[in-house]
Structures are given as C-alpha cells and as structure tokens.
Amino acid sequence: MTAPASDRPGVPADALLLDVRRDDEWIAGHAPDATHIPLDQLPDRLGELPKDRPIWAVCHGGGRSARATAFLTAQGFDVTNYEGGMVAWARAAGPLTSENGATPDVD
C-alpha cells in the first residue's frame, strides 16, 4: 500500500521511494513506505526495482542518492534524486519510523 501523496513531501504517490543509506541509518529512522537497498548493494539487487514506475532515491543529504540516480538511470530506470535527502524529508514533516522502537532520527 502506498502512502498518500500528502505524506510524501515532493514525491509522487505512484513512485517507489528508494532509501540507499547504510543499515544503521535505516534502522535509526526512515520513511515508512520506503524500500531499503544500500548503495553498495544496488548493482546486485536491480531485480528488486520496478522499471514500470518512477523511483525517487534518497539518502542522508543527497550525495549517495545522486550516485544511485546516475547509476539507475544508466540502467534504464526512471529515477529522481530527492534533493536534500532525509534531512530535507524530516524538515518537510515527512513521516518517519524506526526499526529499533526509538524515536526516529535522521540527523
């Protein structure tokens, strides 16, 4: 189930939100409906990504997701980099959850 567009600041409702941060960053806090594939695992996990819908890549501040965007675009995916990363997501009041039960932290 995809979150309503109002819960996804700047990301279309039909897009897959791809979080490319490290495992520890994901555990600390992430968007509830994001798919997690760390940047270093991306080449081996391309089969998990849809080619029939847009993908928005996000990381902490935008650098790793920019690399993921360039790589995935070269592989034929429709990808947009989420400018400012999870820091910008949190500032825009995007929903957050954590895997460890603690208050989500993306800073």
N, C-alpha and C positions, 0 to 999 in steps of 0.2 A: 504494500500500500504506500502510495506517495503522499508526502505531506502537502497540505495546501500551499499555494504559491506565497501567501502572506507569511508563512512560517519559514520561507526560504529566501531571505533578502537577496534580491538580484538574480536569483537562479530560477529559470522557468520550471513550472510544475512537472513537465514531462522529462526533464533532464535527470540523468544519473549524476549524483554528487559523489565524486571520487576523491577520497582523502589519501594522500600519498605520504603522510608523515610516518615517523617511526612508531613502533608498537607502544613505547612508553608514552608518547604524546597522545596517541589514540586512546589509551586507557585512561589518561587524565581528563580528557574531555573532547567530545566530537559532536557533530550534528547527528541527531537521532536516526535519520534515514540514509546516512552516507554509507558508501561501500569503501572498505579499507583495503588498500593494496599499497604497501610501502614502495617508494620509488625504486629501490634496488631490486624489488621482486617483479616489477612491471613487465619486463620483457618475457618472463616465464609464465605470466598469468594473463596474457592478452585474450585468451579464450573466455575469460570470465566477463569480458566487457562487451556491451552491445554495439553493433555497428548501425543499428536501425533507430537510434535515438541519440540526442545530444548528450555530451558528457561535460561536466564542469569540474575541473581539477582544483583542489585546494590543499594547501599545506599550512605551515605556521604563518609565514609572512608573504609568500608569493614566489619565492625563488625556485624551490623544488617543483612546485606545480607548474611553473613556466617551462622547466625542463621536461616534465611529463607531458605538457601540452604539445611541445615541439615534437617529441618522440611519437606520441599517439597520432598526431596529425600526419606525420610521415608514414604511419602505418594504415592510413585511410579512415581514421576516426574523425568525427565532428566534435572537436574539443575547444573549450574556452577556459582560460586561466581565471580563477577567482582572485581578482586583484586585492592585495592586502591580506589574503589568507584568513585563517581562523581568528586572527586578531580583529580584522575588519568585520568578520561574521559576528563575533561577540559584541562589538561596538554597535552593530546594526540590530541588536537584540534578537539575533538568530537563536533558535533553541539549542540547548546543549545538554548532553548527558555524559555520564562517565561509566566505565566498566568496573570501577572499584568501589562504587557506592558513595564516594566522597563528592563534595561539591565540585562540579566540572571546572577545570582550569585549563585555559588555552594560552595564557600569557607566559 
